[in-house]
Amino acid sequence: MAIDRIGGPRSFGPGGLDEPGRKARSDGAEPKPSDSLDLSSAARRTAALADRARELPEVRQERVDTVRRSFDDGTYGVDPRRVARAILEIEDAVRSR
């Protein structure tokens, strides 16, 4: 059985074999490989957001202090309608995924 080669013979791999995307050097030396990384715009945005998040304080101390004072002086209150509305919004968000 014969196999016809389309476009001529090709061999890929290290050690002087033809590799796609590599240019021959005029001095005959093997070109040095270079590393590169292309990120999508979503990946760049995610990395930027992660950097910003690392800069934020781990705890919003001013908010903690405010809530703690409210507990201590008995003025901290919970609005049951607001809690119920938040629960329904979360359920809607989960269902729409």
C-alpha positions as CSV (number, residue, x, y, z in Angstrom):
1,M,0.0,0.0,0.0
2,A,1.4,3.4,-0.9
3,I,0.7,6.7,0.9
4,D,0.9,9.9,-1.1
5,R,2.3,12.8,0.8
6,I,0.4,16.1,0.2
7,G,2.6,19.1,0.3
8,G,5.9,17.2,0.5
9,P,7.5,15.4,3.4
10,R,7.3,17.0,6.9
11,S,8.8,16.0,10.1
12,F,8.2,17.7,13.4
13,G,10.1,17.6,16.6
14,P,13.4,18.5,18.3
15,G,16.9,18.0,17.1
16,G,17.0,19.9,13.9
17,L,13.8,18.6,12.4
18,D,11.4,21.0,10.7
19,E,9.1,22.6,13.3
20,P,6.2,24.9,12.3
21,G,6.7,28.6,13.2
22,R,10.5,28.4,13.4
23,K,12.7,30.4,11.2
24,A,16.0,29.3,9.8
25,R,19.0,31.3,10.9
26,S,21.6,32.4,8.4
27,D,24.5,31.3,10.6
28,G,23.1,27.8,10.8
29,A,22.6,27.9,14.6
30,E,19.5,26.6,16.1
31,P,17.1,29.4,17.1
32,K,16.5,29.7,20.8
33,P,13.0,28.8,21.8
34,S,11.0,31.6,23.4
35,D,8.2,31.3,25.9
36,S,5.0,33.3,25.3
37,L,1.6,33.4,26.8
38,D,-1.5,35.0,25.2
39,L,-4.4,35.7,27.5
40,S,-7.9,36.3,26.5
41,S,-9.5,39.6,27.5
42,A,-11.6,37.7,30.0
43,A,-8.5,36.3,31.6
44,R,-6.9,39.7,31.7
45,R,-10.0,41.2,33.4
46,T,-10.0,38.3,35.9
47,A,-6.3,38.8,36.7
48,A,-6.9,42.5,37.2
49,L,-9.8,41.9,39.5
50,A,-7.8,39.3,41.5
51,D,-5.0,41.9,41.9
52,R,-7.5,44.5,43.1
53,A,-9.1,42.0,45.6
54,R,-5.6,41.3,47.1
55,E,-5.2,45.0,47.8
56,L,-8.4,45.2,49.8
57,P,-8.3,44.7,53.5
58,E,-9.4,41.2,54.6
59,V,-11.9,42.6,57.1
60,R,-13.8,45.9,56.8
61,Q,-13.0,46.9,60.3
62,E,-15.1,50.0,60.3
63,R,-18.2,48.0,59.4
64,V,-17.4,45.4,62.1
65,D,-17.1,48.1,64.7
66,T,-20.4,49.7,63.7
67,V,-22.3,46.4,63.9
68,R,-20.6,45.5,67.2
69,R,-21.7,48.8,68.7
70,S,-25.2,48.2,67.5
71,F,-25.3,44.8,69.2
72,D,-23.8,46.1,72.3
73,D,-26.3,49.0,72.7
74,G,-29.3,46.9,71.6
75,T,-30.0,49.0,68.5
76,Y,-29.1,46.3,65.9
77,G,-32.3,45.3,64.1
78,V,-33.2,43.0,61.3
79,D,-35.8,43.9,58.7
80,P,-37.6,40.6,57.9
81,R,-39.0,41.9,54.6
82,R,-35.5,42.9,53.5
83,V,-34.2,39.4,54.4
84,A,-37.1,37.7,52.6
85,R,-36.5,39.8,49.5
86,A,-32.8,39.0,49.5
87,I,-33.6,35.3,49.8
88,L,-36.0,35.5,46.8
89,E,-33.4,37.4,44.7
90,I,-30.8,34.7,45.4
91,E,-33.3,31.9,44.5
92,D,-34.1,33.7,41.2
93,A,-30.5,34.1,40.4
94,V,-29.8,30.4,41.1
95,R,-32.7,29.3,38.9
96,S,-31.8,31.5,36.0
97,R,-28.3,29.9,35.7
